[in-house]
Amino acid sequence: MTDVAKGVCDTDAVNVSQLNDSVKSILNSSSTYMNNSAAGILESTSTYTDNSAASTLKSANGFVE
């Protein structure tokens, strides 16, 4: 079969182009979500590490006096 139109009703068949477009959209959305999540996690861990290092240094300086 060739030149099959895109399905519009829930019971219609889907053509390969329509299926590929849906898969690409899902992959792009999940990639964006993961990238944003990873960036947020990295920011949180960096802030935690910076704060912990500053606190440790402050404590260590207190013992030097």
C-alpha positions in Angstrom: 0.0 0.0 0.0 1.3 3.5 -0.8 0.0 7.0 -0.4 -1.9 6.2 2.8 -3.3 9.2 4.5 -2.7 9.9 8.2 -5.1 8.4 10.5 -7.4 10.8 12.3 -9.8 8.6 14.3 -8.8 6.3 17.2 -9.7 3.3 15.0 -7.8 4.4 11.9 -4.5 2.8 10.9 -1.3 4.8 11.2 1.2 5.4 8.4 4.9 5.1 9.0 5.5 8.9 8.7 2.9 9.6 11.3 4.4 7.0 13.6 7.9 8.3 13.1 6.8 11.9 13.8 5.2 10.7 17.1 8.3 8.8 18.1 10.6 11.8 17.3 8.3 14.1 19.4 8.4 11.8 22.3 12.2 11.4 22.2 12.7 15.1 21.9 10.4 15.8 24.9 12.1 13.1 27.0 15.5 14.4 26.1 14.6 17.9 27.1 13.1 16.7 30.3 16.3 14.7 31.2 18.6 17.6 30.3 16.6 20.0 32.4 16.5 17.5 35.3 20.3 16.9 35.1 21.0 20.6 35.0 18.9 21.1 38.1 20.6 18.2 39.9 24.1 19.5 39.0 23.2 23.0 40.3 21.9 21.6 43.6 24.9 19.4 44.1 27.3 22.2 43.3 25.6 24.5 45.7 25.7 21.8 48.4 29.4 21.2 47.8 30.3 24.9 47.8 28.4 25.4 51.1 29.9 22.4 52.7 33.4 23.4 51.7 32.9 26.9 53.0 31.6 25.6 56.3 34.5 23.2 56.7 37.0 26.0 55.9 35.3 28.3 58.5 35.5 25.5 61.1 39.2 24.8 60.3 40.1 28.5 60.5 38.6 28.5 64.0 41.0 25.8 65.1 44.0 27.6 63.7 43.6 30.6 66.0 
